[in-house]
C-alpha cells in the first residue's frame, strides 16, 4: 500500500468484478515501530457530518420538549398548580392556593372555578361526564 493522509481520495478496485470506487481516507492507524498501517478507514465524512447534524437537531427537539415538561413540573412545585387528595388546583392570580382568589379545581365534582379563593364558592364548568354546565 502507498502512503495516504487524511482527506486523500483513493480508488478501491476489484478487477474480477470490474468494480472501481473512489473514497476518501477518513481515519487510519499507523504503527510507528513497524512503519506500516494497521488500519485505513475509507468513507464519506460529509454523510457522517449530515447524520451528526440531523442527530443534533433531534437532540435539540428532545431537549425543548423536556424543557416544556420541566416547566410544567416547576409550576407544580412552585405552587401555581397543586395536587391534593381533593384534586388538582390551578392558581390564576398568585403562586399559592392559600393566597389565590381565582382558582380552577379539577376533582370528583368535575372542573370548577372559584373567584373567592380555595374555600370560596365554586361554579362548575364541566361536570364529571364532560358536559358543560
N, CA, C and O atoms as a printed pandas DataFrame, in Angstrom:
     atom_number atom_name residue_name chain_id  residue_number  x_coord  y_coord  z_coord
0              1         N          UNK        A               1    0.836   -1.168    0.000
1              2        CA          UNK        A               1    0.000    0.000    0.000
2              3         C          UNK        A               1    0.889    1.242    0.000
3              4         O          UNK        A               1    1.987    1.234    0.555
4              5         N          UNK        A               2    0.404    2.293   -0.621
5              6        CA          UNK        A               2    1.130    3.547   -0.666
6              7         C          UNK        A               2    0.836    4.361    0.587
7              8         O          UNK        A               2   -0.021    3.988    1.388
8              9         N          UNK        A               3    1.538    5.458    0.752
9             10        CA          UNK        A               3    1.302    6.348    1.881
10            11         C          UNK        A               3    0.060    7.188    1.595
11            12         O          UNK        A               3   -0.097    7.730    0.500
12            13         N          UNK        A               4   -0.816    7.290    2.585
13            14        CA          UNK        A               4   -2.024    8.102    2.455
14            15         C          UNK        A               4   -2.127    9.026    3.664
15            16         O          UNK        A               4   -1.571    8.752    4.727
16            17         N          UNK        A               5   -2.839   10.106    3.477
17            18        CA          UNK        A               5   -3.098   11.064    4.546
18            19         C          UNK        A               5   -4.605   11.289    4.636
19            20         O          UNK        A               5   -5.344   10.963    3.707
20            21         N          UNK        A               6   -5.057   11.847    5.759
21            22        CA          UNK        A               6   -6.474   12.162    5.912
22            23         C          UNK        A               6   -6.927   13.072    4.784
23            24         O          UNK        A               6   -6.249   14.044    4.451
24            25         N          UNK        A               7   -8.059   12.762    4.205
25            26        CA          UNK        A               7   -8.618   13.563    3.127
26            27         C          UNK        A               7   -8.193   13.139    1.737
27            28         O          UNK        A               7   -8.780   13.584    0.750
28            29         N          UNK        A               8   -7.170   12.276    1.638
29            30        CA          UNK        A               8   -6.760   11.781    0.322
30            31         C          UNK        A               8   -7.897   10.989   -0.309
31            32         O          UNK        A               8   -8.651   10.312    0.389
32            33         N          UNK        A               9   -8.017   11.076   -1.622
33            34        CA          UNK        A               9   -9.005   10.282   -2.355
34            35         C          UNK        A               9   -8.260    9.122   -2.992
35            36         O          UNK        A               9   -7.286    9.310   -3.721
36            37         N          UNK        A              10   -8.738    7.915   -2.700
37            38        CA          UNK        A              10   -8.126    6.710   -3.258
38            39         C          UNK        A              10   -9.159    5.974   -4.092
39            40         O          UNK        A              10  -10.360    6.183   -3.925
40            41         N          UNK        A              11   -8.698    5.117   -4.986
41            42        CA          UNK        A              11   -9.603    4.300   -5.787
42            43         C          UNK        A              11   -9.519    2.872   -5.297
43            44         O          UNK        A              11   -8.444    2.273   -5.262
44            45         N          UNK        A              12  -10.664    2.334   -4.918
45            46        CA          UNK        A              12  -10.759    0.942   -4.493
46            47         C          UNK        A              12  -11.202    0.151   -5.716
47            48         O          UNK        A              12  -12.221    0.464   -6.332
48            49         N          UNK        A              13  -10.428   -0.880   -6.064
49            50        CA          UNK        A              13  -10.731   -1.642   -7.284
50            51         C          UNK        A              13  -10.844   -3.126   -6.981
51            52         O          UNK        A              13  -10.111   -3.662   -6.150
52            53         N          UNK        A              14  -11.771   -3.783   -7.667
53            54        CA          UNK        A              14  -11.881   -5.230   -7.680
54            55         C          UNK        A              14  -11.924   -5.609   -9.157
55            56         O          UNK        A              14  -12.961   -5.494   -9.810
56            57         N          UNK        A              15  -10.778   -6.065   -9.675
57            58        CA          UNK        A              15  -10.634   -6.336  -11.101
58            59         C          UNK        A              15  -11.580   -7.440  -11.552
59            60         O          UNK        A              15  -12.164   -7.341  -12.632
60            61         N          UNK        A              16  -11.745   -8.489  -10.753
61            62        CA          UNK        A              16  -12.612   -9.611  -11.138
62            63         C          UNK        A              16  -14.056   -9.182  -11.317
63            64         O          UNK        A              16  -14.749   -9.679  -12.205
64            65         N          UNK        A              17  -14.516   -8.255  -10.471
65            66        CA          UNK        A              17  -15.908   -7.812  -10.559
66            67         C          UNK        A              17  -16.052   -6.542  -11.399
67            68         O          UNK        A              17  -17.167   -6.080  -11.644
68            69         N          UNK        A              18  -14.932   -5.985  -11.836
69            70        CA          UNK        A              18  -14.992   -4.756  -12.618
70            71         C          UNK        A              18  -15.471   -3.578  -11.789
71            72         O          UNK        A              18  -16.141   -2.680  -12.298
72            73         N          UNK        A              19  -15.129   -3.587  -10.530
73            74        CA          UNK        A              19  -15.612   -2.572   -9.586
74            75         C          UNK        A              19  -14.505   -1.559   -9.319
75            76         O          UNK        A              19  -13.378   -1.941   -9.001
76            77         N          UNK        A              20  -14.818   -0.264   -9.447
77            78        CA          UNK        A              20  -13.897    0.814   -9.128
78            79         C          UNK        A              20  -14.686    1.907   -8.415
79            80         O          UNK        A              20  -15.681    2.416   -8.932
80            81         N          UNK        A              21  -14.231    2.247   -7.245
81            82        CA          UNK        A              21  -14.954    3.258   -6.447
82            83         C          UNK        A              21  -13.946    4.178   -5.786
83            84         O          UNK        A              21  -12.962    3.721   -5.203
84            85         N          UNK        A              22  -14.199    5.498   -5.879
85            86        CA          UNK        A              22  -13.343    6.470   -5.212
86            87         C          UNK        A              22  -13.889    6.727   -3.814
87            88         O          UNK        A              22  -15.100    6.803   -3.610
88            89         N          UNK        A              23  -12.972    6.858   -2.853
89            90        CA          UNK        A              23  -13.374    7.116   -1.476
90            91         C          UNK        A              23  -12.293    7.936   -0.785
91            92         O          UNK        A              23  -11.122    7.884   -1.160
92            93         N          UNK        A              24  -12.698    8.688    0.221
93            94        CA          UNK        A              24  -11.753    9.499    0.983
94            95         C          UNK        A              24  -11.215    8.707    2.171
95            96         O          UNK        A              24  -11.907    7.860    2.736
96            97         N          UNK        A              25   -9.979    8.996    2.532
97            98        CA          UNK        A              25   -9.384    8.448    3.751
98            99         C          UNK        A              25   -9.916    9.307    4.891
99           100         O          UNK        A              25   -9.626   10.501    4.963
100          101         N          UNK        A              26  -10.705    8.690    5.793
101          102        CA          UNK        A              26  -11.285    9.459    6.897
102          103         C          UNK        A              26  -10.603    9.164    8.228
103          104         O          UNK        A              26  -10.753    9.934    9.176
104          105         N          UNK        A              27   -9.851    8.055    8.319
105          106        CA          UNK        A              27   -9.039    7.798    9.508
106          107         C          UNK        A              27   -8.062    6.671    9.193
107          108         O          UNK        A              27   -8.252    5.901    8.252
108          109         N          UNK        A              28   -7.018    6.597   10.004
109          110        CA          UNK        A              28   -6.091    5.487    9.860
110          111         C          UNK        A              28   -5.344    5.276   11.165
111          112         O          UNK        A              28   -5.255    6.173   12.003
112          113         N          UNK        A              29   -4.808    4.071   11.318
113          114        CA          UNK        A              29   -3.973    3.738   12.470
114          115         C          UNK        A              29   -2.596    3.361   11.938
115          116         O          UNK        A              29   -2.464    2.469   11.100
116          117         N          UNK        A              30   -1.586    4.043   12.428
117          118        CA          UNK        A              30   -0.219    3.856   11.944
118          119         C          UNK        A              30    0.627    3.256   13.054
119          120         O          UNK        A              30    0.645    3.774   14.171
120          121         N          UNK        A              31    1.325    2.173   12.758
121          122        CA          UNK        A              31    2.253    1.552   13.702
122          123         C          UNK        A              31    3.626    2.155   13.446
123          124         O          UNK        A              31    4.269    1.834   12.446
124          125         N          UNK        A              32    4.082    3.028   14.345
125          126        CA          UNK        A              32    5.339    3.741   14.104
126          127         C          UNK        A              32    6.558    2.841   14.302
127          128         O          UNK        A              32    7.627    3.148   13.776
128          129         N          UNK        A              33    6.427    1.734   15.047
129          130        CA          UNK        A              33    7.563    0.821   15.220
130          131         C          UNK        A              33    7.784   -0.023   13.971
131          132         O          UNK        A              33    8.920   -0.212   13.535
132          133         N          UNK        A              34    6.697   -0.529   13.400
133          134        CA          UNK        A              34    6.801   -1.348   12.194
134          135         C          UNK        A              34    6.727   -0.499   10.921
135          136         O          UNK        A              34    6.936   -1.001    9.817
136          137         N          UNK        A              35    6.433    0.775   11.087
137          138        CA          UNK        A              35    6.276    1.705    9.973
138          139         C          UNK        A              35    5.323    1.173    8.912
139          140         O          UNK        A              35    5.656    1.041    7.734
140          141         N          UNK        A              36    4.096    0.868    9.402
141          142        CA          UNK        A              36    3.060    0.383    8.484
142          143         C          UNK        A              36    1.686    0.746    9.036
143          144         O          UNK        A              36    1.520    1.027   10.223
144          145         N          UNK        A              37    0.706    0.729    8.130
145          146        CA          UNK        A              37   -0.676    0.981    8.526
146          147         C          UNK        A              37   -1.252   -0.284    9.154
147          148         O          UNK        A              37   -1.117   -1.376    8.601
148          149         N          UNK        A              38   -1.888   -0.135   10.299
149          150        CA          UNK        A              38   -2.649   -1.246   10.867
150          151         C          UNK        A              38   -4.070   -1.245   10.300
151          152         O          UNK        A              38   -4.691   -2.293   10.120
152          153         N          UNK        A              39   -4.557   -0.049   10.028
153          154        CA          UNK        A              39   -5.943    0.079    9.565
154          155         C          UNK        A              39   -6.100    1.395    8.819
155          156         O          UNK        A              39   -5.542    2.414    9.225
156          157         N          UNK        A              40   -6.856    1.374    7.731
157          158        CA          UNK        A              40   -7.210    2.586    6.995
158          159         C          UNK        A              40   -8.719    2.549    6.807
159          160         O          UNK        A              40   -9.264    1.560    6.317
160          161         N          UNK        A              41   -9.400    3.635    7.200
161          162        CA          UNK        A              41  -10.853    3.687    7.049
162          163         C          UNK        A              41  -11.199    4.637    5.918
163          164         O          UNK        A              41  -10.769    5.790    5.897
164          165         N          UNK        A              42  -11.978    4.133    4.988
165          166        CA          UNK        A              42  -12.417    4.917    3.843
166          167         C          UNK        A              42  -13.903    5.197    3.998
167          168         O          UNK        A              42  -14.648    4.368    4.520
168          169         N          UNK        A              43  -14.320    6.349    3.550
169          170        CA          UNK        A              43  -15.743    6.651    3.648
170          171         C          UNK        A              43  -16.038    8.046    3.169
171          172         O          UNK        A              43  -15.231    8.676    2.485
172          173         N          UNK        A              44  -17.215    8.520    3.541
173          174        CA          UNK        A              44  -17.678    9.838    3.143
174          175         C          UNK        A              44  -17.970   10.623    4.402
175          176         O          UNK        A              44  -19.011   10.429    5.029
176          177         N          UNK        A              45  -17.059   11.509    4.780
177          178        CA          UNK        A              45  -17.209   12.281    6.008
178          179         C          UNK        A              45  -18.450   13.152    5.983
179          180         O          UNK        A              45  -19.084   13.355    7.018
180          181         N          UNK        A              46  -18.809   13.677    4.801
181          182        CA          UNK        A              46  -19.972   14.553    4.694
182          183         C          UNK        A              46  -21.231   13.832    5.143
183          184         O          UNK        A              46  -22.059   14.416    5.841
184          185         N          UNK        A              47  -21.390   12.563    4.751
185          186        CA          UNK        A              47  -22.578   11.801    5.175
186          187         C          UNK        A              47  -22.589   11.662    6.687
187          188         O          UNK        A              47  -23.643   11.776    7.312
188          189         N          UNK        A              48  -21.428   11.416    7.281
189          190        CA          UNK        A              48  -21.360   11.312    8.732
190          191         C          UNK        A              48  -21.706   12.644    9.383
191          192         O          UNK        A              48  -22.407   12.684   10.395
192          193         N          UNK        A              49  -21.216   13.732    8.802
193          194        CA          UNK        A              49  -21.498   15.055    9.334
194          195         C          UNK        A              49  -22.984   15.363    9.228
195          196         O          UNK        A              49  -23.581   15.915   10.152
196          197         N          UNK        A              50  -23.583   15.001    8.083
197          198        CA          UNK        A              50  -25.011   15.227    7.890
198          199         C          UNK        A              50  -25.822   14.471    8.932
199          200         O          UNK        A              50  -26.736   15.030    9.537
200          201         N          UNK        A              51  -25.490   13.210    9.140
201          202        CA          UNK        A              51  -26.238   12.435   10.128
202          203         C          UNK        A              51  -25.988   12.972   11.530
203          204         O          UNK        A              51  -26.866   12.896   12.389
204          205         N          UNK        A              52  -24.805   13.511   11.767
205          206        CA          UNK        A              52  -24.498   14.106   13.058
206          207         C          UNK        A              52  -25.348   15.355   13.287
207          208         O          UNK        A              52  -25.865   15.560   14.385
208          209         N          UNK        A              53  -25.495   16.192   12.253
209          210        CA          UNK        A              53  -26.321   17.389   12.365
210          211         C          UNK        A              53  -27.773   16.990   12.587
211          212         O          UNK        A              53  -28.459   17.568   13.429
212          213         N          UNK        A              54  -28.243   15.990   11.821
213          214        CA          UNK        A              54  -29.615   15.506   11.989
214          215         C          UNK        A              54  -29.820   14.990   13.404
215          216         O          UNK        A              54  -30.838   15.278   14.034
216          217         N          UNK        A              55  -28.865   14.238   13.896
217          218        CA          UNK        A              55  -28.938   13.728   15.263
218          219         C          UNK        A              55  -28.966   14.880   16.256
219          220         O          UNK        A              55  -29.691   14.830   17.250
220          221         N          UNK        A              56  -28.173   15.923   15.989
221          222        CA          UNK        A              56  -28.149   17.092   16.867
222          223         C          UNK        A              56  -29.478   17.814   16.885
223          224         O          UNK        A              56  -29.922   18.282   17.934
224          225         N          UNK        A              57  -30.127   17.910   15.708
225          226        CA          UNK        A              57  -31.440   18.547   15.637
226          227         C          UNK        A              57  -32.456   17.746   16.444
227          228         O          UNK        A              57  -33.279   18.325   17.154
228          229         N          UNK        A              58  -32.404   16.415   16.339
229          230        CA          UNK        A              58  -33.319   15.573   17.115
230          231         C          UNK        A              58  -33.073   15.754   18.600
231          232         O          UNK        A              58  -34.018   15.817   19.387
232          233         N          UNK        A              59  -31.803   15.838   18.989
233          234        CA          UNK        A              59  -31.469   16.049   20.394
234          235         C          UNK        A              59  -31.991   17.389   20.879
235          236         O          UNK        A              59  -32.490   17.501   21.999
236          237         N          UNK        A              60  -31.873   18.418   20.022
237          238        CA          UNK        A              60  -32.367   19.741   20.379
238          239         C          UNK        A              60  -33.882   19.707   20.593
239          240         O          UNK        A              60  -34.385   20.253   21.575
240          241         N          UNK        A              61  -34.610   19.063   19.671
241          242        CA          UNK        A              61  -36.069   18.979   19.803
242          243         C          UNK        A              61  -36.460   18.214   21.058
243          244         O          UNK        A              61  -37.427   18.569   21.732
244          245         N          UNK        A              62  -35.709   17.164   21.372
245          246        CA          UNK        A              62  -35.964   16.406   22.599
246          247         C          UNK        A              62  -35.738   17.293   23.817
247          248         O          UNK        A              62  -36.518   17.254   24.769
248          249         N          UNK        A              63  -34.674   18.090   23.791
249          250        CA          UNK        A              63  -34.382   18.983   24.911
250          251         C          UNK        A              63  -35.468   20.037   25.078
251          252         O          UNK        A              63  -35.855   20.355   26.202
252          253         N          UNK        A              64  -35.969   20.587   23.953
253          254        CA          UNK        A              64  -37.032   21.590   24.025
254          255         C          UNK        A              64  -38.287   20.958   24.620
255          256         O          UNK        A              64  -38.946   21.562   25.466
256          257         N          UNK        A              65  -38.619   19.747   24.183
257          258        CA          UNK        A              65  -39.779   19.042   24.718
258          259         C          UNK        A              65  -39.609   18.786   26.210
259          260         O          UNK        A              65  -40.536   18.989   26.994
260          261         N          UNK        A              66  -38.427   18.343   26.592
261          262        CA          UNK        A              66  -38.146   18.096   28.006
262          263         C          UNK        A              66  -38.227   19.393   28.789
263          264         O          UNK        A              66  -38.679   19.409   29.934
264          265         N          UNK        A              67  -37.782   20.497   28.161
265          266        CA          UNK        A              67  -37.838   21.795   28.822
266          267         C          UNK        A              67  -39.279   22.179   29.145
267          268         O          UNK        A              67  -39.549   22.710   30.223
268          269         N          UNK        A              68  -40.206   21.917   28.224
269          270        CA          UNK        A              68  -41.618   22.198   28.459
270          271         C          UNK        A              68  -42.131   21.376   29.631
271          272         O          UNK        A              68  -42.856   21.884   30.487
272          273         N          UNK        A              69  -41.751   20.099   29.664
273          274        CA          UNK        A              69  -42.174   19.240   30.767
274          275         C          UNK        A              69  -41.562   19.696   32.084
275          276         O          UNK        A              69  -42.217   19.644   33.125
276          277         N          UNK        A              70  -40.313   20.141   32.045
277          278        CA          UNK        A              70  -39.659   20.644   33.256
278          279         C          UNK        A              70  -40.387   21.879   33.764
279          280         O          UNK        A              70  -40.574   22.033   34.971
280          281         N          UNK        A              71  -40.807   22.777   32.844
281          282        CA          UNK        A              71  -41.561   23.962   33.256
282          283         C          UNK        A              71  -42.876   23.568   33.921
283          284         O          UNK        A              71  -43.279   24.182   34.909
284          285         N          UNK        A              72  -43.545   22.551   33.386
285          286        CA          UNK        A              72  -44.796   22.099   33.980
286          287         C          UNK        A              72  -44.562   21.565   35.383
287          288         O          UNK        A              72  -45.317   21.869   36.306
288          289         N          UNK        A              73  -43.514   20.768   35.539
289          290        CA          UNK        A              73  -43.189   20.235   36.872
290          291         C          UNK        A              73  -42.800   21.375   37.800
291          292         O          UNK        A              73  -43.191   21.380   38.967
292          293         N          UNK        A              74  -42.025   22.354   37.293
293          294        CA          UNK        A              74  -41.632   23.503   38.104
294          295         C          UNK        A              74  -42.868   24.249   38.595
295          296         O          UNK        A              74  -42.938   24.646   39.758
296          297         N          UNK        A              75  -43.848   24.441   37.702
297          298        CA          UNK        A              75  -45.072   25.128   38.111
298          299         C          UNK        A              75  -45.792   24.368   39.222
299          300         O          UNK        A              75  -46.340   24.977   40.141
300          301         N          UNK        A              76  -45.792   23.036   39.138
301          302        CA          UNK        A              76  -46.403   22.249   40.213
302          303         C          UNK        A              76  -45.659   22.456   41.528
303          304         O          UNK        A              76  -46.264   22.678   42.576
304          305         N          UNK        A              77  -44.326   22.376   41.447
305          306        CA          UNK        A              77  -43.518   22.534   42.648
306          307         C          UNK        A              77  -43.609   23.969   43.163
307          308         O          UNK        A              77  -43.608   24.193   44.373
308          309         N          UNK        A              78  -43.687   24.932   42.262
309          310        CA          UNK        A              78  -43.703   26.343   42.627
310          311         C          UNK        A              78  -45.051   26.784   43.187
311          312         O          UNK        A              78  -45.153   27.889   43.721
312          313         N          UNK        A              79  -46.073   25.967   43.085
313          314        CA          UNK        A              79  -47.347   26.297   43.699
314          315         C          UNK        A              79  -48.425   26.776   42.754
315          316         O          UNK        A              79  -49.578   26.889   43.172
316          317         N          UNK        A              80  -48.110   27.067   41.487
317          318        CA          UNK        A              80  -49.135   27.513   40.547
318          319         C          UNK        A              80  -50.189   26.421   40.412
319          320         O          UNK        A              80  -51.386   26.701   40.345
320          321         N          UNK        A              81  -49.735   25.193   40.374
321          322        CA          UNK        A              81  -50.644   24.052   40.361
322          323         C          UNK        A              81  -50.329   23.193   41.575
323          324         O          UNK        A              81  -49.165   22.932   41.882
324          325         N          UNK        A              82  -51.377   22.759   42.258
325          326        CA          UNK        A              82  -51.195   21.960   43.467
326          327         C          UNK        A              82  -52.101   20.743   43.396
327          328         O          UNK        A              82  -53.279   20.855   43.058
328          329         N          UNK        A              83  -51.554   19.592   43.711
329          330        CA          UNK        A              83  -52.340   18.364   43.732
330          331         C          UNK        A              83  -52.536   17.945   45.182
331          332         O          UNK        A              83  -51.577   17.811   45.942
332          333         N          UNK        A              84  -53.808   17.740   45.554
333          334        CA          UNK        A              84  -54.141   17.264   46.898
334          335         C          UNK        A              84  -55.035   16.039   46.748
335          336         O          UNK        A              84  -55.323   15.604   45.633
336          337         N          UNK        A              85  -55.468   15.493   47.868
337          338        CA          UNK        A              85  -56.370   14.341   47.806
338          339         C          UNK        A              85  -57.739   14.744   47.235
339          340         O          UNK        A              85  -58.501   13.885   46.791
340          341         N          UNK        A              86  -58.051   16.047   47.247
341          342        CA          UNK        A              86  -59.325   16.523   46.688
342          343         C          UNK        A              86  -59.250   16.781   45.188
343          344         O          UNK        A              86  -60.286   16.942   44.541
344          345         N          UNK        A              87  -58.045   16.824   44.622
345          346        CA          UNK        A              87  -57.918   17.052   43.195
346          347         C          UNK        A              87  -56.784   18.003   42.850
347          348         O          UNK        A              87  -55.872   18.232   43.644
348          349         N          UNK        A              88  -56.868   18.555   41.634
349          350        CA          UNK        A              88  -55.852   19.471   41.110
350          351         C          UNK        A              88  -56.371   20.893   41.197
351          352         O          UNK        A              88  -57.465   21.198   40.724
352          353         N          UNK        A              89  -55.569   21.767   41.812
353          354        CA          UNK        A              89  -55.892   23.178   41.912
354          355         C          UNK        A              89  -54.904   23.959   41.050
355          356         O          UNK        A              89  -53.699   23.717   41.108
356          357         N          UNK        A              90  -55.417   24.901   40.245
357          358        CA          UNK        A              90  -54.559   25.763   39.438
358          359         C          UNK        A              90  -54.860   27.204   39.818
359          360         O          UNK        A              90  -55.980   27.690   39.660
360          361         N          UNK        A              91  -53.823   27.878   40.328
361          362        CA          UNK        A              91  -53.967   29.269   40.761
362          363         C          UNK        A              91  -53.783   30.189   39.569
363          364         O          UNK        A              91  -52.870   29.994   38.766
364          365         N          UNK        A              92  -54.634   31.180   39.450
365          366        CA          UNK        A              92  -54.573   32.108   38.328
366          367         C          UNK        A              92  -53.843   33.389   38.704
367          368         O          UNK        A              92  -53.059   33.902   37.906
368          369         N          UNK        A              93  -54.080   33.910   39.883
369          370        CA          UNK        A              93  -53.543   35.224   40.220
370          371         C          UNK        A              93  -52.364   35.229   41.200
371          372         O          UNK        A              93  -51.787   36.290   41.442
372          373         N          UNK        A              94  -51.993   34.094   41.763
373          374        CA          UNK        A              94  -50.795   34.007   42.609
374          375         C          UNK        A              94  -50.180   32.624   42.431
375          376         O          UNK        A              94  -50.666   31.813   41.644
376          377         N          UNK        A              95  -49.106   32.367   43.170
377          378        CA          UNK        A              95  -48.443   31.070   43.101
378          379         C          UNK        A              95  -48.820   30.150   44.256
379          380         O          UNK        A              95  -48.177   29.117   44.445
380          381         N          UNK        A              96  -49.827   30.491   45.021
381          382        CA          UNK        A              96  -50.177   29.682   46.186
382          383         C          UNK        A              96  -51.690   29.544   46.307
383          384         O          UNK        A              96  -52.423   30.517   46.135
384          385         N          UNK        A              97  -52.150   28.343   46.600
385          386        CA          UNK        A              97  -53.596   28.148   46.789
386          387         C          UNK        A              97  -54.073   28.855   48.063
387          388         O          UNK        A              97  -55.267   29.112   48.214
388          389         N          UNK        A              98  -53.163   29.167   48.966
389          390        CA          UNK        A              98  -53.542   29.856   50.210
390          391         C          UNK        A              98  -53.847   31.336   49.976
391          392         O          UNK        A              98  -54.656   31.919   50.698
392          393         N          UNK        A              99  -53.210   31.948   48.978
393          394        CA          UNK        A              99  -53.411   33.387   48.737
394          395         C          UNK        A              99  -54.185   33.682   47.459
395          396         O          UNK        A              99  -54.630   34.812   47.260
396          397         N          UNK        A             100  -54.352   32.701   46.601
397          398        CA          UNK        A             100  -55.041   32.935   45.321
398          399         C          UNK        A             100  -56.524   33.181   45.544
399          400         O          UNK        A             100  -57.150   32.551   46.397
400          401         N          UNK        A             101  -57.073   34.097   44.773
401          402        CA          UNK        A             101  -58.525   34.297   44.805
402          403         C          UNK        A             101  -59.184   33.621   43.611
403          404         O          UNK        A             101  -60.332   33.185   43.699
404          405         N          UNK        A             102  -58.457   33.532   42.482
405          406        CA          UNK        A             102  -59.004   32.882   41.292
406          407         C          UNK        A             102  -58.350   31.513   41.152
407          408         O          UNK        A             102  -57.143   31.403   40.938
408          409         N          UNK        A             103  -59.173   30.468   41.276
409          410        CA          UNK        A             103  -58.648   29.100   41.286
410          411         C          UNK        A             103  -59.543   28.188   40.455
411          412         O          UNK        A             103  -60.770   28.226   40.557
412          413         N          UNK        A             104  -58.890   27.361   39.622
413          414        CA          UNK        A             104  -59.593   26.267   38.956
414          415         C          UNK        A             104  -59.344   25.007   39.771
415          416         O          UNK        A             104  -58.240   24.791   40.270
416          417         N          UNK        A             105  -60.370   24.179   39.905
417          418        CA          UNK        A             105  -60.241   22.914   40.632
418          419         C          UNK        A             105  -60.789   21.788   39.763
419          420         O          UNK        A             105  -61.915   21.857   39.271
420          421         N          UNK        A             106  -59.983   20.760   39.584
421          422        CA          UNK        A             106  -60.436   19.587   38.846
422          423         C          UNK        A             106  -60.414   18.413   39.807
423          424         O          UNK        A             106  -59.356   18.022   40.301
424          425         N          UNK        A             107  -61.589   17.853   40.070
425          426        CA          UNK        A             107  -61.679   16.750   41.024
426          427         C          UNK        A             107  -62.934   15.933   40.805
427          428         O          UNK        A             107  -63.442   15.849   39.687
428          429         N          UNK        A             108  -63.435   15.331   41.874
429          430        CA          UNK        A             108  -64.574   14.422   41.775
430          431         C          UNK        A             108  -65.865   15.129   41.357
431          432         O          UNK        A             108  -66.822   14.471   40.950
432          433         N          UNK        A             109  -65.901   16.449   41.452
433          434        CA          UNK        A             109  -67.085   17.211   41.032
434          435         C          UNK        A             109  -66.950   17.761   39.615
435          436         O          UNK        A             109  -67.836   18.473   39.142
436          437         N          UNK        A             110  -65.858   17.439   38.939
437          438        CA          UNK        A             110  -65.617   17.947   37.595
438          439         C          UNK        A             110  -64.649   19.113   37.644
439          440         O          UNK        A             110  -63.848   19.231   38.571
440          441         N          UNK        A             111  -64.729   19.982   36.628
441          442        CA          UNK        A             111  -63.891   21.166   36.578
442          443         C          UNK        A             111  -64.700   22.342   37.105
443          444         O          UNK        A             111  -65.776   22.655   36.595
444          445         N          UNK        A             112  -64.156   22.994   38.146
445          446        CA          UNK        A             112  -64.876   24.097   38.790
446          447         C          UNK        A             112  -63.973   25.321   38.890
447          448         O          UNK        A             112  -62.751   25.215   38.783
448          449         N          UNK        A             113  -64.594   26.494   39.098
449          450        CA          UNK        A             113  -63.850   27.748   39.239
450          451         C          UNK        A             113  -64.362   28.510   40.440
451          452         O          UNK        A             113  -65.567   28.583   40.682
452          453         N          UNK        A             114  -63.416   29.087   41.205
453          454        CA          UNK        A             114  -63.765   29.953   42.337
454          455         C          UNK        A             114  -63.071   31.289   42.146
455          456         O          UNK        A             114  -61.887   31.340   41.812
456          457         N          UNK        A             115  -63.804   32.360   42.356
457          458        CA          UNK        A             115  -63.200   33.698   42.324
458          459         C          UNK        A             115  -63.040   34.248   43.732
459          460         O          UNK        A             115  -62.750   35.428   43.925
460          461         N          UNK        A             116  -63.236   33.356   44.728
461          462        CA          UNK        A             116  -63.148   33.766   46.133
462          463         C          UNK        A             116  -62.150   32.914   46.917
463          464         O          UNK        A             116  -62.277   32.787   48.134
464          465         N          UNK        A             117  -61.174   32.337   46.250
465          466        CA          UNK        A             117  -60.161   31.558   46.955
466          467         C          UNK        A             117  -60.540   30.096   47.110
467          468         O          UNK        A             117  -61.604   29.660   46.671
468          469         N          UNK        A             118  -59.649   29.351   47.744
469          470        CA          UNK        A             118  -59.816   27.898   47.867
470          471         C          UNK        A             118  -61.061   27.506   48.654
471          472         O          UNK        A             118  -61.679   26.481   48.366
472          473         N          UNK        A             119  -61.431   28.307   49.637
473          474        CA          UNK        A             119  -62.606   27.992   50.449
474          475         C          UNK        A             119  -63.851   28.723   49.983
475          476         O          UNK        A             119  -64.887   28.686   50.647
476          477         N          UNK        A             120  -63.747   29.397   48.824
477          478        CA          UNK        A             120  -64.882   30.153   48.301
478          479         C          UNK        A             120  -65.898   29.264   47.607
479          480         O          UNK        A             120  -65.788   28.038   47.616
480          481         N          UNK        A             121  -66.885   29.907   47.009
481          482        CA          UNK        A             121  -67.940   29.209   46.287
482          483         C          UNK        A             121  -67.419   28.862   44.890
483          484         O          UNK        A             121  -66.858   29.709   44.196
484          485         N          UNK        A             122  -67.613   27.605   44.494
485          486        CA          UNK        A             122  -67.161   27.149   43.181
486          487         C          UNK        A             122  -68.343   27.034   42.228
487          488         O          UNK        A             122  -69.434   26.608   42.608
488          489         N          UNK        A             123  -68.097   27.428   40.974
489          490        CA          UNK        A             123  -69.073   27.242   39.907
490          491         C          UNK        A             123  -68.550   26.116   39.029
491          492         O          UNK        A             123  -67.392   26.139   38.612
492          493         N          UNK        A             124  -69.395   25.131   38.746
493          494        CA          UNK        A             124  -68.984   24.010   37.908
494          495         C          UNK        A             124  -68.982   24.424   36.444
495          496         O          UNK        A             124  -69.951   24.995   35.943
496          497         N          UNK        A             125  -67.873   24.125   35.765
497          498        CA          UNK        A             125  -67.739   24.448   34.341
498          499         C          UNK        A             125  -68.045   23.207   33.510
499          500         O          UNK        A             125  -68.828   23.265   32.562
500          501         N          UNK        A             126  -67.424   22.080   33.870
501          502        CA          UNK        A             126  -67.676   20.784   33.242
502          503         C          UNK        A             126  -68.025   19.789   34.328
503          504         O          UNK        A             126  -67.347   19.715   35.353
504          505         N          UNK        A             127  -69.085   19.022   34.105
505          506        CA          UNK        A             127  -69.416   18.004   35.113
506          507         C          UNK        A             127  -68.552   16.760   34.874
507          508         O          UNK        A             127  -67.728   16.730   33.959
508          509         N          UNK        A             128  -68.751   15.748   35.701
509          510        CA          UNK        A             128  -67.931   14.539   35.619
510          511         C          UNK        A             128  -68.157   13.738   34.344
511          512         O          UNK        A             128  -67.389   12.825   34.040
512          513         N          UNK        A             129  -69.200   14.069   33.600
513          514        CA          UNK        A             129  -69.462   13.411   32.308
514          515         C          UNK        A             129  -68.898   14.222   31.144
515          516         O          UNK        A             129  -69.057   13.839   29.985
516          517         N          UNK        A             130  -68.244   15.337   31.448
517          518        CA          UNK        A             130  -67.658   16.161   30.413
518          519         C          UNK        A             130  -68.623   17.127   29.771
519          520         O          UNK        A             130  -68.307   17.730   28.745
520          521         N          UNK        A             131  -69.786   17.283   30.355
521          522        CA          UNK        A             131  -70.780   18.212   29.808
522          523         C          UNK        A             131  -70.615   19.583   30.426
523          524         O          UNK        A             131  -70.394   19.719   31.630
524          525         N          UNK        A             132  -70.730   20.629   29.558
525          526        CA          UNK        A             132  -70.675   21.994   30.066
526          527         C          UNK        A             132  -71.899   22.301   30.907
527          528         O          UNK        A             132  -73.018   21.905   30.577
528          529         N          UNK        A             133  -71.669   23.008   31.990
529          530        CA          UNK        A             133  -72.762   23.372   32.881
530          531         C          UNK        A             133  -73.041   24.851   32.736
531          532         O          UNK        A             133  -73.933   25.378   33.401
